[in-house]
Amino acid sequence: MGKLYIVPTPIGNLEDITLRAIRVLKEADLILAEDTRTSGKLLQHLEVSTPMQSHHMHNEHKTVSGLVDRIQAGTTIALISDAGTPAISDPGFLLTRACVEAGVEVECLPGATAFVPALVNSGLPNDKFVFEGFLPVKKGRQTRLTFLSEETRTMIFYESPHKLLKTLANFVEYFGVDRPVSVSRELTKMYEETIRGTAEEVLKHYTEKPPKGEIVIVVGGKK
């Protein structure tokens, strides 16, 4: 029987990949990539020539059973996403679950993920926290925000730049103007920055200076 490796890849800086991850990518029989064009650039940089196959949110429901069959037949597969650790707000959970249910060995390598440096950078309590990923876009958004307004642990969210102002305005409305917020942008990249302040202050900053790049928001819990 083969094996499924979950392999984190850099979230920006290409140096942020482990020696073990590179070895696994080279030794695997197949690499499943969220976007083969994006991952192709990384693999070329790492001098990895392992064959790739597309595995993303639009096709993973259809391909999971076939991939499990291939691993059971002896294929070793490495799963990567465009950036960071697969299955964290990215494809990967369905295949991992199917492998576990089928008795296939799964091993997740340690490595890059965006929310950990954002949490530590924030200066907010990190002994207890809750990872929320992306908020619902429409249906269920108000319900979720109302529920989270009572959360006492530090909260972590992912957000796209064109939705950041809406989300920060929601935090002002549901969590209050003085709730501490930290926004980390473009982590590990050339223009990395972290803006800290109250929800109102951070909203004002990004209203005056529209954001670009990948964003992680860390919000203090209710006191």
C-alpha distance (Angstrom), angle and dihedral (degrees) to the residues before:
residue distance angle dihedral
M1 . . .
G2 3.78 . .
K3 3.78 127.9 .
L4 3.79 141.3 -123.5
Y5 3.80 117.0 -128.3
I6 3.81 119.8 -166.2
V7 3.81 104.2 -150.8
P8 3.82 122.8 -168.6
T9 3.80 116.2 -144.0
P10 3.84 130.0 -161.5
I11 3.81 117.9 -73.7
G12 3.80 90.1 -148.2
N13 3.78 117.8 -36.4
L14 3.81 107.6 73.2
E15 3.80 90.9 -146.6
D16 3.81 89.6 69.9
I17 3.80 97.1 88.9
T18 3.78 125.4 98.8
L19 3.80 125.7 -118.7
R20 3.80 87.9 -122.4
A21 3.81 92.0 54.3
I22 3.80 90.6 53.3
R23 3.82 90.9 49.5
V24 3.81 92.6 49.6
L25 3.81 91.5 49.1
K26 3.81 90.3 51.8
E27 3.80 95.1 46.0
A28 3.83 98.2 44.1
D29 3.80 119.9 101.4
L30 3.81 92.3 -137.9
I31 3.80 137.8 13.0
L32 3.80 119.0 -148.9
A33 3.80 108.9 -151.3
E34 3.79 130.3 -172.6
D35 3.82 90.5 -141.7
T36 3.79 114.8 10.6
R37 3.81 91.8 -159.3
T38 3.80 93.2 55.6
S39 3.80 94.1 41.8
G40 3.79 91.3 43.3
K41 3.80 90.2 66.9
L42 3.81 91.4 51.8
L43 3.81 93.6 46.2
Q44 3.78 91.2 48.6
H45 3.81 89.3 51.4
L46 3.84 89.7 50.6
E47 3.83 91.9 44.5
V48 3.80 91.6 -120.5
S49 3.81 113.9 154.4
T50 3.83 99.3 178.5
P51 3.83 112.6 135.3
M52 3.82 115.6 -98.9
Q53 3.79 132.8 -146.4
S54 3.81 127.7 -170.0
H55 3.81 115.2 -107.9
H56 3.80 116.2 170.8
M57 3.81 142.5 140.7
H58 3.81 92.7 -83.2
N59 3.80 97.2 55.6
E60 3.80 107.0 22.8
H61 3.82 94.3 92.8
K62 3.81 89.9 58.8
T63 3.80 99.0 42.4
V64 3.82 104.0 42.1
S65 3.81 98.4 88.2
G66 3.79 92.8 47.4
L67 3.80 91.3 49.7
V68 3.79 91.8 50.6
D69 3.81 88.7 51.5
R70 3.80 90.5 52.1
I71 3.80 92.5 50.8
Q72 3.79 90.8 48.1
A73 3.80 87.6 52.3
G74 3.80 91.0 56.7
T75 3.82 106.9 -85.3
T76 3.80 117.2 138.4
I77 3.80 109.7 -146.4
A78 3.80 129.7 -167.6
L79 3.81 116.0 -157.4
I80 3.81 119.5 -153.8
S81 3.81 134.6 169.4
D82 3.79 129.5 -150.6
A83 3.81 90.0 -90.0
G84 3.78 137.5 -6.9
T85 3.79 128.6 0.8
P86 3.83 117.1 -17.1
A87 3.83 117.3 -116.4
I88 3.84 92.6 28.7
S89 3.83 97.3 110.8
D90 3.82 85.2 -36.0
P91 3.83 136.6 86.0
G92 3.79 115.8 -73.1
F93 3.78 108.7 82.6
L94 3.81 96.1 89.4
L95 3.80 94.0 51.9
T96 3.80 92.8 43.7
R97 3.81 91.5 50.9
A98 3.80 92.5 47.0
C99 3.81 91.4 50.8
V100 3.81 92.3 48.9
E101 3.82 90.8 49.1
A102 3.82 90.7 49.4
G103 3.79 93.5 49.3
V104 3.80 93.1 -111.1
E105 3.80 115.8 150.4
V106 3.81 114.2 -108.9
E107 3.79 124.6 -170.2
C108 3.80 123.9 -176.4
L109 3.80 115.8 -159.0
P110 3.81 119.1 -144.5
G111 3.76 116.3 -112.6
A112 3.77 150.4 108.6
T113 3.78 122.9 -4.3
A114 3.80 125.2 158.3
F115 3.78 102.8 -133.8
V116 3.83 97.9 60.5
P117 3.84 98.3 62.3
A118 3.81 89.8 39.6
L119 3.81 90.6 54.1
V120 3.80 94.3 46.8
N121 3.83 91.6 43.9
S122 3.79 92.2 52.1
G123 3.78 96.2 71.4
L124 3.80 88.3 -138.2
P125 3.83 121.8 128.1
N126 3.80 110.1 -73.5
D127 3.80 102.3 175.4
K128 3.81 87.1 94.0
F129 3.80 124.8 18.6
V130 3.79 142.5 152.0
F131 3.80 124.6 -136.1
E132 3.81 111.5 -144.0
G133 3.81 100.5 171.8
F134 3.81 111.5 -164.5
L135 3.80 118.2 -2.7
P136 3.82 116.5 -127.0
V137 3.79 108.9 -84.7
K138 3.81 97.1 -139.7
K139 3.79 120.7 -25.0
G140 3.78 111.6 63.3
R141 3.81 95.9 6.5
Q142 3.81 96.7 115.3
T143 3.79 91.5 43.4
R144 3.79 91.3 51.6
L145 3.80 93.7 47.1
T146 3.81 91.5 48.9
F147 3.80 89.6 51.6
L148 3.81 92.9 47.3
S149 3.81 92.5 49.3
E150 3.82 86.5 78.7
E151 3.83 95.4 45.9
T152 3.82 111.1 120.7
R153 3.81 96.8 -168.7
T154 3.80 124.4 82.8
M155 3.82 109.9 -89.2
I156 3.81 128.2 -144.1
F157 3.80 124.9 -158.0
Y158 3.79 136.0 179.0
E159 3.79 116.9 -142.4
S160 3.80 140.3 173.6
P161 3.83 118.2 -122.9
H162 3.81 95.3 -114.7
K163 3.82 91.3 54.8
L164 3.80 98.3 41.9
L165 3.84 96.6 94.1
K166 3.80 91.9 50.5
T167 3.79 91.5 49.7
L168 3.80 93.9 47.1
A169 3.82 89.4 48.7
N170 3.81 87.9 52.0
F171 3.81 89.7 52.2
V172 3.81 90.6 52.2
E173 3.81 89.7 50.0
Y174 3.80 99.2 43.7
F175 3.82 103.5 26.8
G176 3.82 100.7 31.0
V177 3.80 135.7 -106.6
D178 3.82 93.6 -86.0
R179 3.81 98.7 50.9
P180 3.84 108.5 124.8
V181 3.80 113.5 -112.7
S182 3.79 133.6 -179.2
V183 3.81 122.3 -168.0
S184 3.81 117.9 -164.2
R185 3.78 116.4 -167.3
E186 3.80 133.1 -172.4
L187 3.82 93.2 0.7
T188 3.84 114.5 -154.6
K189 3.83 90.7 5.4
M190 3.81 131.3 109.6
Y191 3.81 95.5 -94.3
E192 3.80 97.6 41.2
E193 3.80 113.9 154.8
T194 3.79 140.2 165.6
I195 3.81 120.5 -153.9
R196 3.81 115.9 -164.3
G197 3.79 131.1 -174.1
T198 3.77 142.0 91.0
A199 3.78 119.1 -36.7
E200 3.81 88.7 -104.4
E201 3.82 93.5 49.1
V202 3.80 94.4 48.5
L203 3.81 91.2 46.5
K204 3.82 89.6 52.0
H205 3.82 91.1 49.5
Y206 3.79 94.5 53.4
T207 3.79 93.0 40.7
E208 3.80 87.1 61.0
K209 3.81 94.5 37.7
P210 3.82 112.1 35.7
P211 3.82 110.5 -141.4
K212 3.79 129.1 -120.5
G213 3.78 132.3 -167.5
E214 3.79 136.4 22.5
I215 3.81 113.9 -24.2
V216 3.81 137.0 -157.3
I217 3.81 119.1 -172.8
V218 3.80 121.1 -158.9
V219 3.81 117.3 -166.6
G220 3.79 127.9 -170.2
G221 3.79 116.6 -120.8
K222 3.79 125.1 -112.4
K223 3.79 113.3 -80.2
